[in-house]
Amino acid sequence: MRVHMGLRRMALLLALAVTFAAAQGCTYLKHRGEDFAEIADLGFTFTNTPQIGLYANGVSIVAGGYSKIDGWFAGWGGGKFGVQPHYNECWGVGLVGHETMGWGDFDKNDPSTMYQQYQGLFGALGMPQETNPSYVPACVHFFPHLGYAGLVWNLRYYEMIDFIVGWTTLDIAMDDGYRFGRWAALPRTQK
């Protein structure tokens, strides 16, 4: 008898959850997919000319090295899967550093289309944040890119939390339907 009541309650909760998700429409699942795509960058960089990428930061606390890559990215990056234009210029010296990244359709002369942020303990906490600093906190690695090809392996912790919490319909990054989230200093661009 108790098992029967438990199954009945479980079926009722499942029906309510399905009804709630259906009431959200197709955009709900679209936004969950976008949130998932933003949690990491993993792939390869390619350039037409020899370039260098020896940069890494550790959870936005310590940043070290230098990277300037203007070419292409293949893999999972910038919230997309596939091959796309990519640009980065990053530097770090211990507790301070700076990152500029562009994925897909960006314009190096238009900061509103790029991710820009200070890194390192002093940089992330002490410097004024710039346009679209969505990679804080994160572990960013453009390492190594030597010559014409390299690796990218980044984890975006804030976006991981946004993905998990997003299933409850909360959007802590305020990026559902927008290219950049709540950090954006300039007007947001629709996806």
C-alpha positions in Angstrom: 0.0 0.0 0.0 2.8 2.4 0.9 4.7 1.6 -2.3 1.5 2.3 -4.3 1.1 5.7 -2.6 4.8 6.5 -3.2 4.5 5.7 -6.9 1.4 7.8 -7.2 3.1 10.8 -5.6 6.2 10.3 -7.8 3.9 10.2 -10.9 2.2 13.4 -9.8 5.5 15.2 -9.2 6.8 14.1 -12.6 3.5 15.3 -14.3 3.9 18.7 -12.6 7.5 18.9 -13.7 6.7 18.1 -17.3 3.8 20.6 -17.3 6.1 23.3 -15.8 8.8 22.6 -18.5 6.2 22.6 -21.3 4.8 25.9 -20.1 8.2 27.4 -20.5 8.1 26.6 -24.2 11.0 25.8 -26.6 13.1 28.7 -25.4 13.5 27.1 -22.0 15.4 24.1 -23.5 17.2 26.3 -26.0 18.6 28.5 -23.1 19.7 25.3 -21.2 21.6 24.2 -24.3 23.2 27.7 -24.6 24.1 27.6 -20.9 25.7 24.2 -21.3 27.7 25.3 -24.3 29.2 28.2 -22.3 30.7 26.1 -19.4 34.0 25.3 -21.2 36.2 25.8 -24.2 38.1 22.8 -25.5 39.8 22.5 -28.8 42.6 23.6 -31.1 43.8 26.9 -32.5 45.2 27.4 -36.0 46.9 30.4 -37.6 48.3 31.3 -41.0 51.4 32.8 -39.6 53.6 31.7 -36.6 52.2 32.9 -33.3 52.6 32.2 -29.6 50.3 31.1 -26.9 51.9 30.3 -23.5 49.3 31.7 -21.1 47.3 30.2 -18.2 45.3 31.4 -15.2 44.3 29.5 -12.2 40.8 30.1 -11.1 41.3 33.8 -11.9 43.6 34.1 -8.9 47.0 33.7 -10.5 47.8 34.5 -14.2 51.0 33.8 -16.0 52.5 34.0 -19.5 51.6 35.6 -22.8 49.3 34.7 -25.7 48.4 36.5 -28.9 46.6 34.3 -31.4 44.7 35.7 -34.4 43.3 32.8 -36.4 40.8 29.9 -36.1 39.4 27.7 -33.4 38.1 24.2 -33.9 36.2 22.5 -31.1 33.9 23.6 -28.3 34.5 27.3 -27.6 32.8 30.6 -27.1 29.5 28.9 -26.5 29.5 27.2 -29.9 30.7 23.9 -31.4 32.6 23.7 -34.7 35.2 25.9 -36.5 35.1 29.6 -36.0 37.4 32.7 -36.1 39.2 33.2 -32.8 41.3 36.0 -31.3 43.0 36.3 -28.0 45.6 38.6 -26.4 46.4 37.6 -22.8 49.2 38.4 -20.4 49.7 37.6 -16.7 52.4 38.2 -14.1 51.4 36.4 -10.9 48.5 38.2 -9.2 47.6 40.5 -12.1 46.9 39.9 -15.7 44.5 40.8 -18.6 42.6 38.8 -21.1 40.9 39.8 -24.4 39.1 37.0 -26.3 36.9 36.9 -29.4 34.9 33.9 -30.6 33.0 33.6 -33.8 31.6 36.9 -35.1 33.7 39.6 -33.3 35.4 42.8 -34.3 38.8 43.5 -32.7 38.0 47.3 -32.9 34.6 46.9 -31.2 35.0 46.0 -27.5 31.3 45.1 -27.1 32.0 42.0 -29.3 34.9 40.7 -27.2 35.4 39.2 -23.7 37.7 41.4 -21.7 38.7 41.2 -18.1 41.5 41.6 -15.6 42.7 38.4 -14.0 44.8 37.5 -11.0 43.8 38.2 -7.4 44.7 41.9 -7.7 43.4 42.2 -11.2 40.0 40.6 -10.8 39.3 42.3 -7.5 41.2 45.6 -7.7 40.8 46.7 -11.4 37.7 48.1 -13.0 36.1 45.4 -15.0 35.8 45.9 -18.7 33.4 44.8 -21.4 31.8 41.4 -21.1 34.1 39.9 -18.4 32.4 36.5 -18.4 35.6 34.5 -17.8 35.7 35.4 -14.1 36.1 33.1 -12.2 37.6 30.7 -14.8 40.7 28.6 -15.6 41.9 29.8 -19.0 44.6 28.0 -20.9 45.9 29.1 -24.3 48.8 26.7 -23.9 50.7 25.7 -25.9 50.3 27.4 -29.2 53.7 27.5 -30.9 53.9 28.3 -34.5 50.7 27.4 -36.4 48.7 25.3 -34.0 47.9 25.0 -30.3 45.5 23.9 -27.6 42.7 25.6 -25.7 41.3 24.2 -22.5 39.2 26.6 -20.4 36.6 26.1 -17.6 34.1 28.8 -16.7 32.9 28.2 -13.2 30.2 30.9 -13.1 28.7 29.5 -16.2 28.7 26.0 -14.7 26.6 27.3 -11.8 24.3 29.2 -14.2 23.7 26.0 -16.2 22.8 24.0 -13.1 20.6 26.7 -11.5 19.1 27.4 -14.9 17.0 24.3 -14.7 15.0 26.0 -12.0 14.4 28.9 -14.4 16.7 31.2 -12.5 19.2 32.9 -14.8 22.0 34.1 -12.5 24.2 35.1 -15.5 21.3 37.0 -17.0 22.4 35.7 -20.4 19.4 33.8 -21.6 18.7 35.1 -25.1 21.7 37.4 -25.0 25.2 37.0 -26.4 26.8 38.2 -23.2 25.6 38.1 -19.6 24.9 40.5 -16.8 28.6 41.6 -16.6 28.2 43.4 -19.9 29.1 47.1 -19.5 27.7 48.0 -23.0 24.2 47.2 -24.4 23.6 43.5 -24.7 23.5 41.8 -28.1 20.8 39.3 -28.9 22.1 35.8 -29.8 
